Amino acid sequence: MHTADPRSNLWTHTAPPGPHCPAIAGDHVADVAIVGGGYTGLSAALHLAESGASVILLEAGQPGFGASGRNNGQVIPVYSRHTPDQAVATFG
């Protein structure tokens, strides 16, 4: 199995199942429609709903299924391999 396959990551094998998220059917009216249930979409939907907005979140898979659920993004404040100028020179 390729490491890009979501079934191959530790999170998929150790996290409890997510909530049931049935597909919407019919016509709906909302103040805001959000496309994408990753970090940003879920956070936006939550904050809007908490402030009283009617929100519909549209996600093709399960919430967090895409890059938000499989990334390895890291903030490393002590990273010292490249200075900003070296990073630009090396990586563009």
FENJOQUI-V564827 format. One record per residue. N is the residue number from 1. PHI is phi in degrees with one decimal (999 if undefined). NEAR is the number of other C-alpha atoms within 12 Angstrom. D_LAST is the distance of its C-alpha to the last C-alpha in whole Angstrom. Layout:
n->N phi->PHI near->NEAR d_last->D_LAST
n->N phi->PHI near->NEAR d_last->D_LAST
This chain:
n->1 phi->999 near->8 d_last->33
n->2 phi->-75.8 near->8 d_last->29
n->3 phi->-66.0 near->11 d_last->27
n->4 phi->-78.0 near->14 d_last->25
n->5 phi->-72.8 near->15 d_last->29
n->6 phi->-58.4 near->22 d_last->30
n->7 phi->-73.6 near->17 d_last->33
n->8 phi->-93.3 near->14 d_last->32
n->9 phi->-95.4 near->19 d_last->30
n->10 phi->-61.6 near->16 d_last->32
n->11 phi->-56.5 near->19 d_last->32
n->12 phi->-59.5 near->19 d_last->34
n->13 phi->-88.2 near->11 d_last->37
n->14 phi->-117.8 near->11 d_last->38
n->15 phi->-76.7 near->13 d_last->37
n->16 phi->-68.0 near->9 d_last->40
n->17 phi->-59.7 near->13 d_last->41
n->18 phi->-77.5 near->16 d_last->39
n->19 phi->-69.9 near->10 d_last->42
n->20 phi->-69.0 near->9 d_last->43
n->21 phi->-126.1 near->15 d_last->41
n->22 phi->-67.6 near->14 d_last->43
n->23 phi->-67.0 near->13 d_last->42
n->24 phi->-79.2 near->13 d_last->43
n->25 phi->-132.5 near->8 d_last->46
n->26 phi->81.0 near->6 d_last->48
n->27 phi->-88.2 near->7 d_last->47
n->28 phi->-135.5 near->14 d_last->45
n->29 phi->-123.8 near->14 d_last->45
n->30 phi->-147.2 near->16 d_last->42
n->31 phi->-68.2 near->16 d_last->41
n->32 phi->-140.3 near->21 d_last->37
n->33 phi->-113.3 near->22 d_last->36
n->34 phi->-111.2 near->27 d_last->33
n->35 phi->-103.5 near->20 d_last->31
n->36 phi->112.9 near->25 d_last->29
n->37 phi->-107.2 near->28 d_last->31
n->38 phi->-89.1 near->27 d_last->28
n->39 phi->-52.2 near->22 d_last->27
n->40 phi->-68.5 near->19 d_last->27
n->41 phi->-63.9 near->25 d_last->29
n->42 phi->-65.5 near->26 d_last->32
n->43 phi->-64.2 near->20 d_last->31
n->44 phi->-62.1 near->24 d_last->32
n->45 phi->-61.8 near->30 d_last->35
n->46 phi->-62.9 near->22 d_last->36
n->47 phi->-64.2 near->17 d_last->36
n->48 phi->-64.9 near->21 d_last->37
n->49 phi->-63.8 near->20 d_last->40
n->50 phi->-65.2 near->12 d_last->41
n->51 phi->-91.6 near->12 d_last->41
n->52 phi->103.1 near->13 d_last->44
n->53 phi->-77.0 near->18 d_last->42
n->54 phi->-87.1 near->20 d_last->42
n->55 phi->-126.2 near->25 d_last->39
n->56 phi->-119.5 near->26 d_last->39
n->57 phi->-108.7 near->33 d_last->36
n->58 phi->-108.6 near->25 d_last->35
n->59 phi->-142.4 near->24 d_last->33
n->60 phi->-69.3 near->18 d_last->34
n->61 phi->-112.2 near->21 d_last->34
n->62 phi->-81.4 near->25 d_last->35
n->63 phi->-53.4 near->29 d_last->33
n->64 phi->79.2 near->28 d_last->30
n->65 phi->-66.9 near->24 d_last->30
n->66 phi->-74.6 near->22 d_last->27
n->67 phi->-58.2 near->20 d_last->23
n->68 phi->-60.9 near->21 d_last->25
n->69 phi->-90.8 near->25 d_last->28
n->70 phi->-129.8 near->22 d_last->25
n->71 phi->-81.5 near->18 d_last->22
n->72 phi->-130.1 near->12 d_last->21
n->73 phi->-65.9 near->9 d_last->19
n->74 phi->-138.8 near->8 d_last->20
n->75 phi->-107.8 near->7 d_last->20
n->76 phi->-122.5 near->8 d_last->20
n->77 phi->-66.2 near->7 d_last->21
n->78 phi->-100.9 near->9 d_last->21
n->79 phi->-60.6 near->11 d_last->18
n->80 phi->-131.0 near->10 d_last->18
n->81 phi->-68.5 near->12 d_last->16
n->82 phi->-127.4 near->13 d_last->13
n->83 phi->-77.4 near->13 d_last->13
n->84 phi->-53.3 near->13 d_last->11
n->85 phi->-66.0 near->11 d_last->10
n->86 phi->-65.7 near->12 d_last->9
n->87 phi->-62.2 near->13 d_last->7
n->88 phi->-63.4 near->10 d_last->5
n->89 phi->-64.6 near->10 d_last->6
n->90 phi->-79.6 near->11 d_last->6
n->91 phi->-108.0 near->10 d_last->4
n->92 phi->89.1 near->8 d_last->0
